[in-house]
Amino acid sequence: MSRRLRLWITVLALPLAALGLLVAEPDIDLRWEHHPSHFWLVLTVAGVNVALGLFASEAAARRDDDRTFLVSMALLASAGFLGLHALATPGVLLDHTTAGFSVAARVGLLLAAGFARTWHAMWWEWHVLMAVAFGAILVAARLEYRREGSLTAVFAGIYLDRTLRRIDRHEAERLSAVVDAIRSGGPVDQILARFRQEGMSREEADVLERSARELSRVDALFHLYVAPQLATSLARQPERARLGGGEREVSVLFADLAGFPGFSEDRPASEVVEMLNRYWAAAVPAVLEEGGLIDRFAGDAIIVVFNAVAEQPDHAVRAARAALAIRSEADRLAADHSSWPRFRIAVSTGPAMVGNVGADLQRSFTVIGDTINLAARLQATAPPGEVVIGPTTWEDLGDRATVVPLGPAELRGKREPVPVYRLVSVTG
């Protein structure tokens, strides 16, 4: 049992034990009526009520909570009644007993009659118990304030449900602000200090910071597996996570390593993975620089889609520039590793279904349609170290691209030959 719990049990048990003793043994009761003591006791309790009422009123104003406001009004009204009752004590400020004092005393004695057999004992017992009760409330509020460091946290237990829901929304906004600061390297301490000034307790601020840092850590881990523009889109429009999708005009970049099966057959898996990661470390920045969305890595292949999420009217140009950049970076790496396979890259433009496939428990964002199939078929026709494009991409690029026609190619799944172009350069 904690020290605080033992203290509160003692505070509550002693007056009740004394009251029980007087009820059980009325002969030990004493008649005691001392007006100066009554004056100071009741006036002190009135002051305690004023303090509690003001604190509750301030908390109600900060949280805009009706219940806390009513509690503050009840405390202040009690303070007014007790203050007038104290001032009306005969023999202190007034020479005679007033009607208000007599009525108040009789009302108190009537309420106390249910707790004892003799009214004269309750004249002082009632006042002492009242003082103990309000004193306990004040001590509890002070301890809570010292522990939480916030006035609004002292009265958190009596807030209305709608106030708590509003606080939850506010806390979510605060959490987002701290997460954003952590991501950007901003002043987290200054943000938390501002929240403390707005009424957040010390414990709440600590929990908020720990939650924000853990959320940032997990978010950073998941961002490694999700395309940046897709993560941003889902954060802004969570409904885009639903299964299904819609048709969009896209450009698809498909690249794989020519001769990869033979290369991987003669080497340890660790060496193969190291080679792939070196290539991807060079290719991914080139893709992201052009705003491409990496659909997936498939062994030695990478599939990139442009205009899948973000609006990119120039998606064909972006895809072409990214393809040439990947080839350039791969050439640089291959210059130091002559045995490494080279990329074959193709770009295809056309309509595709863009969205989520899978099940309720797990799903994947992907692109489906003939455009992506054509990119895969075109890539198979490309010489190692070269980039080829299909007819629709060539038309979209227009005079911004320098190409070498390779003639029509018979592609699996196509009834008619498809014109193929080797991309040399692109401007714009």
C-alpha positions, -999 to +999 in steps of 0.1 A: +000+000+000+014+034-010+021+061+015-004+084-002-032+058+001-025+052+038-026+089+044-060+093+027-074+063+045-063+079+078-078+113+069-112+097+061-112+071+088-104+093+119-134+117+117-158+087+109-143+067+138-148+097+162-183+102+150-191+065+154-176+066+189-199+095+199-229+079+184-222+046+203-212+063+236-231+096+239-221+100+275-186+109+265-199+138+244-193+173+256-214+204+250-189+230+236-199+263+220-172+289+215-182+316+191-147+330+183-136+295+173-167+291+152-160+324+135-125+315+124-133+280+115-162+288+093-144+318+078-114+296+070-136+270+053-152+299+033-117+309+021-109+274+011-141+273-009-132+306-026-098+292-036-113+259-049-141+278-067-116+301-085-094+272-095-124+252-108-136+283-127-102+288-143-101+251-153-137+253-167-127+284-188-096+267-202-115+235-211-149+251-218-165+225-196-200+231-182-198+206-154-166+221-140-182+255-142-212+244-122-188+229-096-170+262-094-203+281-089-214+256-062-181+262-044-183+300-047-219+299-035-209+278-005-181+302+002-206+331+002-230+313+025-202+303+049-187+337+048-220+354+058-225+327+084-191+334+099-196+372+099-230+367+117-214+348+146-226+365+178-200+380+201-174+385+174-184+412+150-220+414+161-233+418+197-264+397+192-277+366+174-292+373+140-321+354+124-298+343+096-273+327+120-301+309+139-317+296+107-283+284+094-275+267+127-308+249+128-305+237+091-271+224+099-283+206+130-312+191+111-288+176+086-265+164+114-294+148+132-291+117+110-256+111+123-260+114+161-284+111+190-278+144+206-280+177+188-257+197+211-227+174+203-232+181+165-230+218+169-192+216+168-188+182+153-207+192+122-184+222+117-153+202+123-163+175+098-172+202+073-138+218+077-121+184+074-140+176+042-132+208+024-096+207+037-093+172+023-105+185-011-080+213-010-051+190+000-061+166-028-062+194-053-028+207-042-012+172-044-026+167-078-014+201-090+021+193-076+021+159-094+007+171-127+019+207-128-014+218-144-045+234-131-067+218-158-055+183-148-067+188-112-103+187-123-099+162-151-120+136-133-152+156-135-151+168-172-180+160-194-177+134-221-179+159-249-151+179-232-130+148-231-137+141-268-127+177-276-095+172-256-088+140-275-091+159-308-069+186-294-043+161-281-042+145-316-034+179-331-007+184-304+007+149-311+009+157-348+027+190-341+053+173-320+058+145-346+063+171-373+088+189-352+107+157-346+108+149-383+120+183-393+144+187-364+124+215-349+123+228-313+103+201-295+110+216-261+095+249-271+064+233-284+060+213-252+066+244-231+038+262-250+015+232-243+023+234-206+014+271-206-019+261-222-027+238-193-011+205-201+003+187-171+039+176-168+030+140-170+008+146-201+037+164-217+061+136-210+036+110-224+030+132-255+067+134-262+073+097-257+044+089-279+055+113-306+090+099-306+078+063-308+053+072-336+081+089-355+104+059-351+077+035-364+067+059-391+103+062-403+106+024-404+074+020-425+084+048-448+112+026-460+086+002-474+061+028-488+067+053-516+070+088-501+042+103-523+019+073-515+025+078-478+018+115-481-014+108-501-027+083-476-020+107-447-040+134-464-067+111-478-071+079-457-100+068-479-074+060-506-065+029-487-098+012-496-096-018-520-102-009-556-090+021-576-095+040-608-081+043-643-054+069-650-030+077-678+004+067-666+039+061-678+056+028-666+093+023-663+104-013-663+141-023-658+159-055-651+194-068-654+204-087-686+221-120-677+212-119-641+204-156-638+238-166-650+255-141-628+237-152-597+242-189-604+280-187-600+281-164-570+272-165-533+238-150-525+254-124-503+275-111-532+244-110-555+224-091-529+253-066-524+254-060-562+216-055-563+217-030-534+245-011-550+224-007-582+192+002-563+211+027-542+219+045-574+186+040-592+162+049-564+174+086-560+171+090-598+135+078-597+125+099-567+141+130-583+116+127-611+087+120-587+083+083-597+064+058-575+083+026-571+056-001-575+080-029-564+114-045-566+110-079-581+144-097-578+166-080-603+138-059-617+123-025-607+089-012-617+082+025-615+050+044-622+045+081-630+013+100-625-001+072-603-008+093-573+004+129-577-008+148-608+021+148-633+009+160-667+045+155-680+047+119-667+062+106-700+090+131-699+097+123-662+098+086-669+122+091-699+145+113-678+145+087-650+153+059-673+183+077-688+194+086-653+193+050-641+213+039-672+239+066-665+243+056-628+244+019-637+271+026-663+292+044-637+289+014-613+296-012-641+327+007-651+343-006-618+327-040-620+330-054-655+314-087-645+282-071-633+251-074-656+237-043-672+202-028-671+177-031-699+151-004-695+118+003-712+091+030-708+054+026-718+026+051-716-011+045-716-042+039-694-039+016-663-060+007-633-043+023-603-053+013-567-053-013-540-055-051-544-056-078-517-078-084-488-090-067-456-060-081-436-033-071-461-032-052-494-009-037-519-009-005-540-002-014-576-008-007-613-026-032-635-032-031-672-018-036-707+005-006-703+026-023-676+025-055-696+038-037-726+066-021-706+077-056-696+076-069-732+095-038-745+122-042-719+129-077-731+137-063-765+162-037-752+199-043-756+219-044-723+227-008-712+200+008-734+165+024-730+136+017-753+102+033-755+069+024-770+049+043-796+026+062-772+056+074-751+073+085-783+042+105-793+040+121-759+077+131-759+075+146-794+104+167-804+118+168-768+133+133-774+160+121-796+153+085-806+165+058-830+137+038-845+143+000-841+113-010-862+082-030-853+087-059-829+067-090-824+057-090-787+041-118-768+005-110-761+002-085-790-017-093-822+002-067-842+039-057-842+047-028-820+070+000-831+100+003-808+124+033-803+158+035-786+159+066-764+191+086-768+182+118-749+154+140-738+150+176-730+126+196-709 
